[in-house]
Amino acid sequence: MSVIQFDHLIEEERNLLYRTPALVSYLIGGVDGTFDEKEEAQSFHTVRIYAVDGDPIVFDFYKTVETVHADNLNTVMNQYNGMSVQERTDAMVAELEKLNEILPKVDNLLARSLLKSFKSLAKMIAESSGGVFGFFEITYEEEHLMGLDMITYQP
């Protein structure tokens, strides 16, 4: 299954859109130095939920993502493995900034819904691990990035 609204995009642009949930998951989950099992499980859970629940505009997108998410997440983790946290963060932020050129090429309503879902995913990953007795669940580093401010697209 693919998203018909992406048919006019070049393959590289479509691939980045489909990789974005993996990038967001690893960026937010790994910004504190470790991407743990809870964050990884939350990533899969959220993608699965977004494919069938929530905003119907993104169902097809997340149904497609669900089929490739494991591969995309493994690829992202392997690609950025061995880098320092700062190098990895900078590289992933730069990759996500490319969405500023891609999202304007997508239907406005879909682009807004995708961006909202990416930010929601980031928040869910940040909340999934850490904390002491339910406090301080979101680290300073996660808080700083989870708004995905590097994506400046304004629909």
Contacts in CASP RR format, 6 or more apart in sequence:
PFRMAT RR
TARGET T0000
AUTHOR 0000-0000-0000
METHOD contacts of the structure
MODEL  1
MSVIQFDHLIEEERNLLYRTPALVSYLIGGVDGTFDEKEEAQSFHTVRIY
AVDGDPIVFDFYKTVETVHADNLNTVMNQYNGMSVQERTDAMVAELEKLN
EILPKVDNLLARSLLKSFKSLAKMIAESSGGVFGFFEITYEEEHLMGLDM
ITYQP
1 60 0 8 1.000
1 63 0 8 1.000
1 64 0 8 1.000
1 67 0 8 1.000
2 14 0 8 1.000
2 60 0 8 1.000
2 64 0 8 1.000
3 60 0 8 1.000
3 61 0 8 1.000
3 64 0 8 1.000
3 110 0 8 1.000
4 60 0 8 1.000
5 106 0 8 1.000
5 107 0 8 1.000
5 110 0 8 1.000
6 13 0 8 1.000
6 14 0 8 1.000
6 17 0 8 1.000
6 106 0 8 1.000
8 105 0 8 1.000
9 17 0 8 1.000
9 102 0 8 1.000
9 105 0 8 1.000
9 106 0 8 1.000
13 102 0 8 1.000
13 105 0 8 1.000
16 95 0 8 1.000
16 98 0 8 1.000
16 99 0 8 1.000
16 102 0 8 1.000
17 61 0 8 1.000
17 99 0 8 1.000
17 102 0 8 1.000
17 106 0 8 1.000
17 114 0 8 1.000
18 64 0 8 1.000
18 65 0 8 1.000
18 68 0 8 1.000
18 72 0 8 1.000
19 72 0 8 1.000
19 75 0 8 1.000
19 76 0 8 1.000
20 96 0 8 1.000
20 99 0 8 1.000
20 114 0 8 1.000
20 118 0 8 1.000
21 43 0 8 1.000
21 46 0 8 1.000
21 47 0 8 1.000
21 62 0 8 1.000
21 65 0 8 1.000
21 69 0 8 1.000
21 72 0 8 1.000
21 118 0 8 1.000
21 121 0 8 1.000
22 43 0 8 1.000
22 69 0 8 1.000
22 72 0 8 1.000
22 73 0 8 1.000
22 75 0 8 1.000
22 76 0 8 1.000
23 76 0 8 1.000
23 92 0 8 1.000
23 95 0 8 1.000
23 96 0 8 1.000
24 96 0 8 1.000
24 118 0 8 1.000
24 121 0 8 1.000
24 122 0 8 1.000
24 125 0 8 1.000
24 148 0 8 1.000
25 35 0 8 1.000
25 39 0 8 1.000
25 40 0 8 1.000
25 42 0 8 1.000
25 43 0 8 1.000
25 73 0 8 1.000
25 121 0 8 1.000
25 125 0 8 1.000
26 35 0 8 1.000
26 73 0 8 1.000
26 76 0 8 1.000
26 77 0 8 1.000
26 80 0 8 1.000
26 92 0 8 1.000
27 89 0 8 1.000
27 92 0 8 1.000
27 93 0 8 1.000
27 96 0 8 1.000
27 122 0 8 1.000
27 145 0 8 1.000
28 39 0 8 1.000
28 122 0 8 1.000
28 125 0 8 1.000
28 126 0 8 1.000
28 142 0 8 1.000
28 145 0 8 1.000
28 146 0 8 1.000
29 35 0 8 1.000
29 36 0 8 1.000
29 39 0 8 1.000
29 125 0 8 1.000
29 126 0 8 1.000
29 129 0 8 1.000
29 142 0 8 1.000
30 39 0 8 1.000
30 85 0 8 1.000
30 88 0 8 1.000
31 85 0 8 1.000
31 89 0 8 1.000
31 139 0 8 1.000
31 141 0 8 1.000
31 142 0 8 1.000
31 144 0 8 1.000
31 145 0 8 1.000
32 85 0 8 1.000
32 139 0 8 1.000
32 141 0 8 1.000
32 142 0 8 1.000
33 85 0 8 1.000
35 77 0 8 1.000
36 129 0 8 1.000
38 128 0 8 1.000
38 129 0 8 1.000
38 130 0 8 1.000
39 125 0 8 1.000
39 128 0 8 1.000
39 129 0 8 1.000
40 73 0 8 1.000
41 128 0 8 1.000
42 124 0 8 1.000
42 125 0 8 1.000
42 128 0 8 1.000
42 129 0 8 1.000
43 69 0 8 1.000
43 73 0 8 1.000
43 121 0 8 1.000
43 125 0 8 1.000
44 69 0 8 1.000
44 70 0 8 1.000
46 120 0 8 1.000
46 121 0 8 1.000
46 124 0 8 1.000
46 125 0 8 1.000
47 62 0 8 1.000
47 65 0 8 1.000
47 66 0 8 1.000
47 69 0 8 1.000
47 121 0 8 1.000
48 66 0 8 1.000
50 58 0 8 1.000
50 59 0 8 1.000
50 62 0 8 1.000
50 65 0 8 1.000
50 117 0 8 1.000
50 121 0 8 1.000
51 59 0 8 1.000
51 62 0 8 1.000
51 63 0 8 1.000
51 65 0 8 1.000
51 66 0 8 1.000
52 59 0 8 1.000
55 113 0 8 1.000
55 116 0 8 1.000
55 117 0 8 1.000
57 109 0 8 1.000
57 110 0 8 1.000
57 113 0 8 1.000
58 110 0 8 1.000
58 113 0 8 1.000
58 114 0 8 1.000
58 117 0 8 1.000
61 110 0 8 1.000
61 114 0 8 1.000
62 117 0 8 1.000
65 72 0 8 1.000
76 92 0 8 1.000
80 88 0 8 1.000
80 91 0 8 1.000
80 92 0 8 1.000
82 88 0 8 1.000
83 91 0 8 1.000
89 145 0 8 1.000
93 145 0 8 1.000
93 150 0 8 1.000
96 148 0 8 1.000
96 150 0 8 1.000
96 151 0 8 1.000
97 150 0 8 1.000
97 151 0 8 1.000
97 152 0 8 1.000
99 151 0 8 1.000
99 153 0 8 1.000
100 151 0 8 1.000
100 152 0 8 1.000
100 153 0 8 1.000
103 111 0 8 1.000
103 114 0 8 1.000
103 115 0 8 1.000
103 151 0 8 1.000
103 153 0 8 1.000
103 155 0 8 1.000
104 111 0 8 1.000
104 153 0 8 1.000
106 114 0 8 1.000
108 155 0 8 1.000
111 153 0 8 1.000
111 155 0 8 1.000
112 155 0 8 1.000
115 148 0 8 1.000
115 151 0 8 1.000
115 153 0 8 1.000
115 155 0 8 1.000
118 148 0 8 1.000
118 151 0 8 1.000
119 146 0 8 1.000
119 147 0 8 1.000
119 148 0 8 1.000
122 145 0 8 1.000
122 146 0 8 1.000
122 147 0 8 1.000
122 148 0 8 1.000
123 146 0 8 1.000
123 147 0 8 1.000
125 142 0 8 1.000
125 146 0 8 1.000
126 137 0 8 1.000
126 138 0 8 1.000
126 139 0 8 1.000
126 142 0 8 1.000
126 143 0 8 1.000
126 146 0 8 1.000
127 137 0 8 1.000
127 138 0 8 1.000
129 137 0 8 1.000
130 136 0 8 1.000
130 137 0 8 1.000
130 139 0 8 1.000
131 137 0 8 1.000
138 146 0 8 1.000
END
